[in-house]
Amino acid sequence: KGCREGVGDVGRGLGTPEGFRDSGRTLGRGWGHETWVGATSKTLGRSWRCKTWVGDSRRVSGRSWGHKTWTGDTRRGLGTPWGLVTPRHGDEILRQLRTLGASLDWSRCAFTMDPGFSRAVTEAFVRLHRAGLVRRDRRLVNWSCALRSAVSDVEVEPRPLSGPTELRVPGCPHAVTFGVLVTFAYPVEGDDGLELPVATTRPETMLGDVAVAVHPMDPRYQVWGGRSLWGGRSLWGGCGSFLGGAVKVTPGHSHPDLALARAHGLPLLSVIGDDGTMCPPGGGWLQGVHRFVARDKVVTALSQRGLYRGTQDHAMTLPMCSRSGDVIEYLLKDQWFLQCQEMAQRAREAVVSGRLQLVPKFHEKNWKTWMDNVGDWCLSRQLWWGHRVPAYKVGVSPPGSDPPDTGLWVVARSEDEARDEAARLCRAPPRDIELQQDPDVLDTWFSSALFPFAALGWPEETPDLRRFYPTTLLETGSDLLFFWVARMVMLGQELTGHLPFSQVLLHSLVRDAAGRKMSKSLGNVVDPRDVISGASLQVGPTITNVALGDDIRLDVGAVLNQRHFCNKVWNAVKFVLASIGPHFIPRPPEETSPRSPMDRWVLSRLARAVGEFGRRMEALEVHGATAAAQHFWLRSFCDVYLEAIKPSLRRPDPDPATLQTLLSCAELGLRLLAPLSPFLAEELWHRLPRAPPAPPTLCLAPFPSAAMLVGATRGPVGLSGAVLAVSCLSFPTFSRPIGSARKWRRRWKP
C-alpha cells in the first residue's frame, strides 16, 4: 500500500519520482500487495497561477470575485470532479501519469477540493479546535506582499547575503540593494546636542519604532532614565538580552520586538500594508508608496534633518518567499494557529523508536531537530480558492439593526451548527444571531496532511479506510519532509491514533543541467510527454542514476542513454522471436531444463539478478534494483549468452532446451523489467509465446523469484565439477573472447 499526492502538472523533475513510485507499485502487485492511491491537490502556487491567468484573460482581479465564483467557475472549466485549477491546466497531471504508465488505482483517485475531502478538512479543523489545539490570535506572520497572503515557515527560504546585493522585488520599479546597515540618530528631547544612534537594515520601519532599548547596566545610559526621544519614542532600559549599544524597538515588524513590547506594555504599530506599500501610521507623506521606494525617501529625509550617520556593508540573511520571489515582511495579523509542540514530540518519538523509518537514514537528524524547534502553525491564508476556515464571527442584535462586534468566534461544521452554538454562548435566540464566516482559507498543506486517511473516506469508517489505513510506504521528495511528511505524521496520529505510514522514502531533488531546482516558475521544467515522444516506449529507467543522497542534475540528453537501452532490449527480443520461430511450443519458465553449461550459466545470472532486484527494492534502493535488471539484460543476456549460442542457433535442428532457455530468459527478464519500463515490457511480453494458462497482461503476472530458477541452474547427477564451475563464471571471463570473436566477424563479414 502506498500513497501519493500530485501537485500541478508533472515536469521532468517530478516525472522521475513517478518512476520511483510506480516501480514499487508494480513490484508490489507482483508480490501480491494492495494498491497505490493517487490524488491531486490545490496548492498556494497553483492558486496564484490561477489568479494570474484569470487576471490576464478576463481583465479582472481575483479579489473582485467571491469564494463561490472562484470555486464554481474553475470547476465548470475542469470537466472532471478532480481536475486542476483552470481549463488551461485541466487534469493535466492525471493525463501525464497515464502517459508515464503509472499503475494507480484510478477508481480511488481523489482531489483535495472534492466535497468528501472538504468535509474531512472541516471535521479535522473542528476536532482540533475542540481539543484546544487551534486558536485565533494576533501575531506576526510571514507575509508575501506579492501574494497578499501569509505563508508558512517552511515556505520561507533564507537567502544569505555577504554584503551589498541588488535584487529585483515584485512591485518595486527598481532594483533594491540589500546587505547594508543604515545608522541614524534619535535626538533626546529637551537636551540640545544629545542623541542616541541606532542601526538597522530596514530604515523604512523606523516609522513604526515605539522605543529605543538600551542595556540597563550600561553606564552611558543610566542617567537617561525616563527621557523621551525625537518623535515621542521612549528610552527604555528593561532588557539585558544584548551586550551594549542601543536597539530600535519595532514590534509591528519584528518577532523579538513584539515579545518585548507585549511583556512591557508598549504600543504596537504596523507601517507596512498588505500590498507592500506604506500605510497611515507611518505618516501621510509616504502613504501608498512601495516600501522599498519609501526606504530611500526615509534615508533622504533623515539626511535633510541632519540625523543620518552613515551606511556600511553588512552580512545578513534575507527571508524570501519560495512561491513569489518576494521579500517576506513580518506583519501583525489576526490568524488561526495550530499548536504543534505535543504532536511534534510524538512524531519525534515515532522515528526514535523505529516505528517510523526514514530512508535514507541521515534525514532522521533533521527530523529530530525540526520537531524539537517547531512553532505554532499559521493555518490562515488570504487566498480566493481553497477550503474556507470553518469559523464564524458572531454578532447579536434584534432584526433590522446592525449587530455589534462581540469579539466572539465559533468553529462549527456548518452555519446552522455555528448559529446554535453562538446562541447558546450568547444566551440569545438564534434569530438574533448574525454570523460572518472568516474570508480566509486554510493552508493547502493542512488539507494535504490529511490525505492518507481523508482520501479513504475519513471521518466515516469506510471499508477502504479499514482495509488500507494505515498505509505502508510514502515516497516523496526530500524537500517535502517538513512541508508535507511531518504534518501528515502529526495530524495522522492526532486525528486517527495511528501513524499514516511506517516507511518514508525521500528521493533526492532532481535539478536541471545547470543545477537549478526544476520549477515551473523558472521555466526549466520539461514535460515528460515531450521526452517520451522523442524516445519511443521509454519510461522509467532514467531512475538508474537517482541514488538517495545528493541532488541529481538531469539533462534531457541523459535520457538518450536509456533510449539506447530500450532499443537493445527490443532488438534482443526480436532476435529471440526469430530464433525460436512461429511453431515453437513453449513450456512454463519454471519447467526449463537446461542441458548445456551456458544455458545453466545464464539462468544462474538471471536468478542472481532477480534476487538482487528483490533485495534492493525491499531496502527501497530503486537505483540498485534498476542497475541489477539492466546489468542482466546488457551484460549477461545480450553481450554473453546471445553471442555464445548464435553458432548453435544456425544449425538446422537447434537444441529445444536452448530455445526454451532463450525464451524463458526473455520472458522472465521482461517481468523483471516491468516495474521500471512498463510500456516496453508489456509490448514485448505480448509478442512472446507463452504456455497456458497465462495471465492476460504482464501487470498480473507473478514477479519472478530466485527459487523458481534454482533447479534450472543445477547440472544433472554426475556432472563434473569443472562443468558446474562454468555456471558461476563471471562476465569478464566471457566478454574478452566474445569481444574478439565479434571483431573477427565484422572484419571478415562478406
C-alpha positions in Angstrom: 0.0 0.0 0.0 1.3 3.5 -0.8 0.1 7.0 -1.3 0.9 9.9 -3.5 -0.5 13.4 -3.9 0.1 15.3 -7.1 0.8 19.0 -7.2 0.5 20.8 -10.5 1.5 19.3 -13.8 4.2 16.8 -13.8 7.5 18.1 -15.1 10.6 16.0 -15.8 11.8 16.7 -12.3 8.5 15.3 -11.0 8.3 12.6 -13.6 11.4 10.8 -12.3 9.9 10.3 -8.8 6.8 8.9 -10.5 9.1 6.2 -11.8 10.1 5.5 -8.2 6.5 5.1 -7.1 5.3 3.1 -10.0 8.3 0.7 -9.9 7.5 0.0 -6.3 3.8 -0.4 -7.0 4.2 -2.7 -10.0 6.6 -4.9 -8.0 4.3 -4.8 -5.0 1.4 -6.0 -7.2 3.7 -8.9 -8.5 4.3 -9.8 -4.8 0.6 -9.7 -4.0 0.3 -6.4 -2.2 -2.6 -4.0 -2.3 -2.8 -0.6 -4.1 -1.4 2.8 -4.8 -3.8 5.6 -4.1 -3.3 8.8 -6.0 -4.6 12.3 -5.6 -4.2 15.9 -6.8 -4.1 18.9 -4.7 -4.9 22.6 -4.7 -1.7 24.5 -3.8 -0.8 28.1 -2.9 1.3 28.3 -6.0 -1.4 27.0 -8.3 -4.0 29.3 -6.8 -1.6 32.2 -7.5 -1.1 31.0 -11.2 -4.9 30.6 -11.5 -5.4 34.2 -10.2 -2.8 35.5 -12.6 -4.4 33.6 -15.6 -7.8 35.0 -14.7 -6.5 38.5 -14.4 -4.7 38.3 -17.8 -7.5 36.6 -19.7 -10.6 38.3 -18.2 -9.1 41.6 -17.1 -10.5 41.2 -13.5 -8.8 40.9 -10.2 -9.2 37.8 -8.1 -10.4 39.9 -5.2 -13.4 41.1 -7.2 -14.6 37.5 -7.1 -16.1 35.8 -4.2 -15.3 32.3 -3.0 -18.3 30.8 -4.7 -17.4 32.4 -8.0 -13.9 31.1 -7.8 -15.0 27.6 -7.0 -17.9 27.5 -9.4 -16.0 29.0 -12.4 -12.9 26.9 -12.0 -14.9 23.7 -11.6 -17.0 24.4 -14.6 -13.9 24.7 -16.7 -12.3 21.5 -15.4 -14.7 18.9 -16.8 -13.7 16.3 -14.2 -14.5 16.2 -10.5 -10.9 16.1 -9.6 -9.3 18.2 -12.2 -6.9 21.0 -11.6 -7.0 24.8 -11.5 -8.1 26.1 -14.8 -9.2 24.9 -18.3 -5.6 25.6 -19.2 -4.3 23.0 -16.8 -7.4 20.7 -16.7 -6.5 17.2 -15.4 -3.0 17.6 -16.8 -1.2 15.7 -14.1 -3.5 12.7 -14.5 -3.0 12.6 -18.2 0.7 12.8 -17.7 0.7 10.0 -15.1 -1.2 7.8 -17.5 1.3 8.6 -20.2 4.1 7.7 -17.9 2.4 4.3 -17.3 1.6 4.9 -13.6 -0.5 2.0 -12.3 -2.6 3.8 -9.8 -6.0 2.7 -8.6 -7.8 5.2 -10.8 -11.2 4.4 -9.2 -9.9 5.9 -5.9 -8.3 9.0 -7.3 -9.1 12.0 -5.1 -8.8 15.7 -5.3 -8.5 17.8 -2.1 -11.3 20.1 -3.2 -13.8 17.3 -3.7 -16.9 17.5 -1.4 -16.0 14.4 0.5 -12.4 15.6 1.1 -13.7 19.1 2.0 -15.9 17.5 4.7 -12.8 15.8 6.1 -10.9 19.1 6.2 -13.7 20.8 8.1 -14.0 17.9 10.5 -10.3 18.0 11.2 -10.3 21.7 12.0 -13.3 21.4 14.2 -11.8 18.5 16.2 -8.5 20.2 16.6 -10.2 23.4 17.8 -12.3 21.5 20.3 -9.2 19.8 21.6 -7.7 23.2 22.3 -5.0 22.9 19.6 -6.4 25.5 17.2 -7.0 29.1 18.4 -7.2 32.6 16.9 -4.5 35.1 17.9 -2.9 38.3 16.8 0.7 37.6 15.9 3.4 38.4 13.4 3.1 36.2 10.3 5.3 35.6 7.3 3.6 37.8 4.7 4.1 37.8 1.0 3.1 41.2 -0.4 3.1 39.8 -3.9 0.6 37.1 -3.0 -1.1 39.3 -0.3 -1.2 36.2 1.9 0.5 34.7 4.8 2.9 31.8 4.1 4.2 29.1 6.4 7.7 29.0 7.9 8.7 26.2 5.6 7.7 28.3 2.6 10.3 31.0 3.6 13.7 30.5 2.0 16.5 32.2 3.9 18.9 33.8 1.4 22.4 34.6 2.9 24.0 37.8 1.7 27.7 38.5 2.3 27.3 42.2 1.6 25.5 44.7 -0.7 23.4 42.8 -3.2 20.9 44.2 -5.7 17.7 42.2 -6.2 14.6 42.7 -8.1 11.5 42.7 -5.9 7.9 42.2 -7.3 6.1 45.5 -7.5 9.2 47.7 -7.0 10.1 49.8 -10.0 13.8 49.5 -9.5 16.3 47.0 -8.1 16.8 47.2 -4.3 20.1 47.0 -2.5 20.2 44.7 0.5 23.1 43.8 2.8 23.7 47.4 4.1 23.4 48.7 7.6 22.0 52.3 7.9 22.8 54.3 11.1 20.8 57.3 12.2 20.3 59.2 15.4 17.4 59.8 17.7 17.8 63.2 19.4 17.0 63.3 23.1 14.1 65.8 23.7 14.9 68.7 26.0 18.7 68.4 25.7 20.3 70.0 22.7 23.1 68.0 21.1 22.4 64.8 23.0 21.5 61.9 20.7 21.2 58.2 20.6 22.5 56.4 17.4 20.8 53.2 16.2 21.5 51.0 13.2 19.1 49.0 11.0 18.9 47.1 7.7 15.3 48.3 7.3 15.2 52.1 7.7 11.6 52.3 6.4 10.4 50.5 9.5 11.7 53.3 11.8 8.4 55.0 11.3 7.0 52.1 13.4 9.5 52.4 16.2 7.9 52.8 19.7 11.0 52.8 21.8 14.8 52.5 21.9 16.1 49.8 24.2 19.5 50.0 26.0 21.2 47.7 28.3 20.2 48.6 31.9 23.7 48.2 33.2 25.4 50.3 30.5 26.7 53.4 32.4 26.3 55.6 29.3 22.5 55.4 29.6 21.8 55.1 33.3 21.4 58.9 33.7 18.8 59.0 30.8 16.0 57.2 32.6 12.6 58.5 31.8 13.8 60.7 29.0 11.9 60.8 25.7 13.4 60.7 22.2 12.5 62.5 19.0 9.1 61.6 17.7 7.7 60.6 21.1 9.8 57.4 21.3 10.7 56.4 24.8 14.2 55.5 26.1 13.7 52.1 27.6 16.3 50.1 29.6 14.5 47.0 30.6 16.3 44.3 28.7 19.6 42.5 29.2 19.5 40.4 26.1 22.1 42.5 24.3 25.6 43.4 25.4 25.6 47.1 24.7 24.6 50.0 22.5 21.0 50.9 21.6 18.4 48.9 19.6 15.3 50.3 18.0 12.1 48.5 19.0 9.6 47.9 16.2 7.0 45.4 17.5 4.9 45.6 14.4 7.6 44.1 12.2 10.0 42.1 14.4 9.4 38.9 16.4 11.8 39.8 19.3 10.5 43.3 19.5 6.9 42.1 19.6 7.7 39.8 22.6 9.5 42.6 24.3 6.7 45.1 23.7 4.0 42.8 25.0 6.0 42.0 28.1 6.3 45.7 28.9 3.0 47.1 27.6 4.5 49.1 24.7 2.2 50.1 21.8 2.1 48.1 18.6 2.4 49.9 15.2 2.3 48.5 11.7 3.5 50.8 9.0 3.5 48.4 6.0 0.2 47.3 4.4 -0.8 44.0 2.9 0.2 45.1 -0.6 3.7 46.1 0.5 3.1 49.9 0.5 3.3 52.2 3.5 0.2 52.8 5.5 -1.1 55.8 7.6 0.7 55.1 10.9 3.9 55.7 9.0 2.9 59.2 8.1 0.7 60.5 5.3 3.6 61.7 3.2 4.5 58.1 2.4 1.1 56.6 2.3 0.7 54.3 -0.8 4.5 54.3 -1.5 6.1 51.0 -2.1 8.1 50.0 1.0 11.5 49.9 -0.8 10.9 53.2 -2.5 10.0 54.6 0.9 13.3 53.2 2.2 15.2 55.7 0.0 12.8 58.5 0.9 13.3 57.9 4.6 17.1 57.9 4.3 16.8 61.2 2.3 14.6 62.7 5.0 16.9 61.7 7.8 19.8 63.3 5.9 17.8 66.5 5.4 17.2 66.6 9.2 20.9 66.0 9.9 20.2 62.6 11.6 21.8 60.3 9.0 25.1 58.9 10.3 26.2 56.6 7.5 25.9 53.3 5.8 28.2 50.2 5.9 28.3 46.8 4.4 26.5 44.2 6.4 26.2 40.4 6.1 22.6 39.3 6.6 20.1 36.6 5.8 17.1 37.8 3.8 13.8 35.9 4.1 12.4 35.1 0.6 9.0 33.8 -0.4 9.6 30.5 -2.2 6.3 31.0 -4.1 6.6 34.5 -5.4 10.2 35.5 -5.0 9.2 38.4 -2.9 11.0 39.6 0.3 9.0 38.4 3.3 7.5 41.0 5.6 6.5 40.3 9.2 3.1 41.8 9.7 0.7 41.7 12.6 -2.4 39.7 11.7 -5.3 38.0 13.4 -5.0 34.4 12.2 -5.8 30.8 13.2 -2.8 28.9 14.7 -2.3 25.2 15.3 -0.3 24.3 18.4 2.2 21.7 17.2 4.6 21.0 20.2 2.8 17.9 21.6 2.2 16.4 18.2 5.8 17.1 17.2 7.1 15.2 20.2 5.0 12.2 19.3 6.3 12.4 15.7 9.8 12.6 17.0 9.3 9.6 19.3 8.0 7.6 16.3 11.3 7.9 14.5 13.4 7.4 17.6 11.5 4.2 18.4 11.8 2.9 14.9 8.0 2.8 14.3 8.6 5.3 11.5 11.5 4.7 9.2 13.0 7.5 7.1 15.1 6.4 4.1 17.9 7.5 3.7 18.5 7.3 7.5 20.5 10.6 7.6 17.2 12.5 7.4 16.5 11.4 11.0 18.8 14.1 12.4 17.0 16.9 10.6 13.7 15.4 11.6 14.6 15.4 15.3 16.0 19.0 15.2 12.9 20.3 13.4 10.5 18.6 15.8 12.4 20.0 18.8 12.1 23.5 17.5 8.7 23.5 15.9 6.5 26.5 16.5 2.8 27.1 16.1 1.5 26.6 12.5 -0.3 29.6 11.0 -3.3 28.0 9.1 -4.9 31.1 7.6 -4.3 32.1 4.0 -5.7 35.1 2.3 -6.5 33.4 -1.0 -9.7 33.1 -3.0 -9.6 29.4 -3.8 -9.3 26.8 -1.1 -11.1 25.4 2.0 -12.8 28.2 3.9 -11.9 28.4 7.5 -15.0 26.9 9.3 -15.1 29.7 11.8 -17.8 32.4 12.2 -17.7 35.8 13.7 -20.7 36.4 16.0 -22.9 39.4 16.3 -26.1 39.7 18.3 -28.8 42.2 17.6 -32.6 42.4 17.1 -33.6 42.0 13.4 -33.2 45.2 11.4 -30.3 46.7 13.5 -26.6 46.5 12.9 -25.1 43.7 15.0 -22.4 44.9 17.5 -19.0 43.2 17.3 -18.9 40.8 20.2 -15.4 39.6 19.5 -16.7 36.0 19.7 -15.8 33.4 17.2 -17.4 30.0 16.9 -16.0 27.0 15.0 -18.5 24.6 13.5 -19.2 22.2 10.7 -21.9 24.3 9.2 -23.6 27.7 9.6 -26.6 26.2 11.3 -24.4 24.4 13.8 -22.5 27.7 14.3 -25.7 29.6 14.9 -26.9 27.1 17.5 -23.5 27.2 19.3 -23.4 31.1 19.2 -27.0 31.3 20.6 -26.0 29.0 23.4 -22.9 31.0 24.3 -24.6 34.4 24.0 -27.8 33.3 25.6 -29.8 34.8 22.7 -32.4 33.5 20.3 -30.9 32.0 17.1 -32.9 34.5 15.1 -30.9 37.4 16.7 -27.5 35.8 15.8 -25.6 37.3 12.9 -22.8 35.2 11.5 -19.9 36.2 9.2 -17.7 33.4 8.1 -13.9 34.0 8.1 -13.0 35.1 4.5 -9.6 33.3 4.8 -8.9 29.8 3.5 -6.8 27.1 5.2 -3.2 26.5 4.3 -3.1 24.0 1.4 -0.7 21.8 3.4 -3.3 21.4 6.1 -5.7 19.6 3.7 -2.7 17.7 2.1 -1.6 16.5 5.5 -5.0 14.7 5.8 -4.5 12.8 2.5 -3.5 9.3 3.7 -6.9 8.9 5.6 -9.2 11.5 4.1 -8.7 10.0 0.6 -10.0 6.8 2.0 -13.2 8.2 3.4 -12.3 9.6 6.8 -14.0 10.7 9.1 -16.5 7.9 8.2 -15.4 4.3 8.9 -15.4 3.3 5.3 -14.4 -0.2 4.1 -11.4 1.4 2.3 -10.3 3.1 5.5 -10.5 -0.1 7.5 -8.7 -2.0 4.7 -5.9 0.3 3.6 -5.2 2.6 6.6 -2.5 2.9 7.9 -0.6 2.7 4.7 2.8 1.2 4.3 5.0 3.5 2.2 5.1 7.1 1.3 7.5 8.2 -1.5 8.2 11.9 -1.9 10.9 14.4 -2.4 13.3 15.2 0.4 12.3 18.9 0.1 8.8 18.0 1.3 10.0 16.4 4.5 8.6 19.2 6.6 6.2 20.8 4.2 4.2 17.6 4.0 5.6 14.5 5.7 5.9 15.9 9.2 2.4 17.3 9.0 0.9 14.1 7.8 2.6 12.3 10.7 1.5 14.8 13.3 -2.1 15.1 12.2 -2.4 11.4 11.4 -1.5 10.4 14.9 -3.6 13.2 16.4 -6.8 12.5 14.5 -6.7 8.7 13.9 -4.4 7.5 16.6 -2.1 5.8 14.1 0.9 6.7 12.0 -0.2 7.2 8.4 2.6 5.0 7.1 5.6 3.1 8.5 8.2 4.0 5.9 9.1 7.2 4.1 11.3 7.1 1.0 12.8 10.5 0.3 14.4 10.8 -3.1 16.9 13.4 -3.9 16.0 16.6 -5.7 16.1 16.5 -9.5 17.7 19.5 -10.9 18.4 20.7 -14.4 21.7 20.6 -16.1 22.7 24.0 -14.5 22.0 22.7 -11.0 18.8 24.7 -10.5 15.7 23.1 -9.0 13.2 22.2 -11.6 10.4 24.7 -11.1 7.5 25.9 -13.3 8.3 29.4 -12.1 11.8 29.2 -13.5 10.5 27.7 -16.8 13.1 24.8 -16.7 10.6 22.0 -16.4 10.3 19.6 -19.3 7.0 17.8 -19.9 7.8 14.1 -19.8 5.5 13.5 -22.7 7.8 15.6 -24.9 10.7 13.4 -23.9 8.7 10.2 -24.4 7.6 11.3 -27.8 11.2 11.6 -28.8 12.2 8.3 -27.1 9.6 5.7 -28.1 8.3 3.5 -25.3 10.9 4.9 -22.9 9.5 5.2 -19.4 11.2 4.6 -16.1 14.9 3.6 -16.5 16.0 7.2 -16.0 16.0 6.4 -12.3 19.2 4.4 -12.8 21.3 7.4 -11.6 18.8 8.6 -9.0 20.6 7.4 -5.8 19.3 8.6 -2.5 21.5 11.3 -1.2 22.9 14.2 -3.2 20.8 16.1 -5.7 20.7 14.9 -9.2 21.4 17.0 -12.3 19.2 15.6 -15.0 19.6 16.7 -18.6 17.3 15.6 -21.4 20.4 14.3 -23.1 20.8 11.7 -20.3 17.5 10.2 -21.3 19.1 9.1 -24.6 21.2 6.5 -22.7 18.0 4.9 -21.5 16.6 5.0 -25.0 19.6 3.1 -26.2 19.0 0.5 -23.5 15.3 0.2 -24.6 16.5 -0.3 -28.2 18.8 -3.0 -27.0 16.0 -4.9 -25.2 13.7 -4.5 -28.2 16.3 -6.0 -30.6 17.1 -8.8 -28.2 13.5 -9.9 -28.0 13.3 -9.5 -31.8 16.2 -11.9 -32.0 14.6 -14.4 -29.6 11.4 -14.4 -31.7 13.4 -15.0 -34.9 15.4 -17.8 -33.3 12.5 -19.9 -31.8 10.3 -19.5 -34.9 6.5 -19.3 -35.1 5.9 -23.0 -34.4 7.8 -23.3 -31.1 5.7 -24.8 -28.3 6.8 -23.1 -25.0 6.8 -24.6 -21.6 6.4 -22.6 -18.3 9.6 -20.9 -17.3 9.9 -22.8 -14.0 9.9 -26.1 -16.0 13.0 -25.1 -18.0 15.6 -27.9 -18.1 18.9 -26.6 -19.5 21.4 -29.1 -20.8 24.4 -27.0 -21.7 26.7 -25.2 -19.2 26.0 -21.9 -21.0 22.2 -22.3 -20.5 22.7 -23.0 -16.8 25.1 -20.1 -16.6 22.6 -17.5 -18.0 19.8 -18.9 -15.8 22.1 -18.5 -12.8 22.8 -14.9 -13.7 19.0 -14.3 -14.1 18.5 -15.9 -10.6 21.2 -13.6 -9.2 19.6 -10.6 -10.8 16.1 -11.5 -9.6 17.5 -11.9 -6.0 19.4 -8.7 -6.1 16.5 -6.8 -7.6 14.2 -8.0 -4.8 16.7 -7.2 -2.0 17.3 -3.8 -3.4 13.6 -3.0 -3.7 12.9 -4.3 -0.2 15.6 -1.9 1.0 14.0 0.9 -1.1 17.2 1.2 -3.2 15.4 1.6 -6.6 18.6 2.7 -8.3 20.4 -0.5 -7.2 17.4 -2.6 -8.4 17.5 -0.8 -11.8 21.2 -1.5 -12.1 20.7 -5.2 -11.4 18.0 -5.5 -14.1 20.0 -3.6 -16.7 23.2 -5.5 -16.0 21.4 -8.8 -16.7 19.9 -7.6 -20.0 23.0 -5.8 -21.2 25.9 -7.9 -19.9 24.7 -11.4 -19.2 22.0 -11.9 -21.7 22.9 -9.7 -24.7 26.7 -9.4 -24.5 27.4 -13.0 -23.4 24.6 -15.5 -23.8 23.2 -14.4 -27.2 26.7 -14.2 -28.7 27.6 -17.6 -27.2 24.6 -19.5 -28.6 24.5 -17.9 -32.1 26.6 -20.7 -33.7 24.3 -23.4 -32.3 21.1 -21.5 -33.4 22.4 -21.5 -37.0 22.2 -25.3 -37.1 19.2 -26.9 -38.9 18.0 -28.5 -35.7 18.9 -26.3 -32.7 18.6 -27.8 -29.3 15.0 -27.3 -27.9 16.4 -26.9 -24.4 18.5 -24.0 -25.6 15.4 -22.4 -27.3 13.4 -22.9 -24.1 16.2 -21.3 -22.1 16.3 -18.4 -24.5 12.6 -17.8 -24.3 12.5 -18.2 -20.5 15.2 -15.7 -20.0 13.5 -13.2 -22.3 10.1 -13.7 -20.7 11.3 -13.6 -17.1 13.6 -10.7 -18.0 10.7 -8.7 -19.2 8.9 -9.4 -15.9 12.0 -8.1 -14.1 11.9 -5.0 -16.2 8.2 -4.3 -15.9 8.4 -2.2 -12.7 10.9 0.1 -14.5 9.7 0.2 -18.1 6.0 -0.8 -18.1 5.2 0.1 -21.7 8.2 -1.5 -23.2 7.9 -4.7 -21.1 4.2 -5.0 -21.7 4.5 -4.6 -25.5 7.3 -7.1 -25.9 5.8 -9.6 -23.4 2.7 -9.9 -25.5 4.7 -10.8 -28.6 6.3 -13.8 -26.9 4.7 -17.2 -27.0 3.6 -18.3 -23.5 2.5 -21.7 -22.1 -1.2 -21.8 -21.0 -2.6 -20.8 -18.6 -1.0 -17.3 -19.0 -2.2 -14.1 -17.4 -3.9 -11.7 -19.8 -1.4 -8.9 -19.0 2.1 -8.6 -17.7 0.7 -6.4 -14.9 -0.9 -9.5 -13.4 2.0 -11.9 -13.9 3.7 -13.0 -10.8 7.1 -11.4 -10.2 10.0 -13.9 -10.8 11.7 -15.4 -7.8 15.1 -16.9 -7.5 13.6 -20.0 -6.1 11.9 -21.0 -9.3 15.3 -20.8 -11.1 17.4 -22.8 -8.6 16.6 -26.2 -10.1 17.3 -25.0 -13.6 20.8 -23.8 -12.6 21.8 -27.2 -11.3 23.5 -29.7 -13.5 22.5 -33.3 -13.9 23.7 -36.0 -11.5 27.3 -37.0 -12.2 28.2 -33.7 -13.9 31.9 -33.0 -13.3 33.0 -30.1 -11.1 34.6 -28.4 -14.0 31.3 -28.1 -15.8 29.5 -27.0 -12.6 32.1 -24.3 -12.2 31.1 -22.8 -15.6 27.7 -21.8 -14.2 29.4 -19.5 -11.7 31.8 -17.8 -14.1 31.7 -14.0 -14.1 31.0 -11.7 -17.1 34.7 -10.8 -17.8 35.5 -14.5 -18.3 33.2 -14.5 -21.4 33.4 -10.9 -22.5 37.0 -11.0 -23.7 36.8 -13.9 -26.1 33.4 -12.9 -27.3 34.5 -9.4 -28.0 37.4 -10.8 -30.0 35.0 -13.0 -32.0 32.8 -10.0 -32.7 35.7 -8.0 -34.1 36.8 -11.0 -36.2 33.3 -11.5 -37.6 32.9 -7.8 -38.5 36.3 -7.9 -40.2 35.6 -10.9 -42.4 31.9 -10.4 -43.0 31.4 -10.7 -46.8 
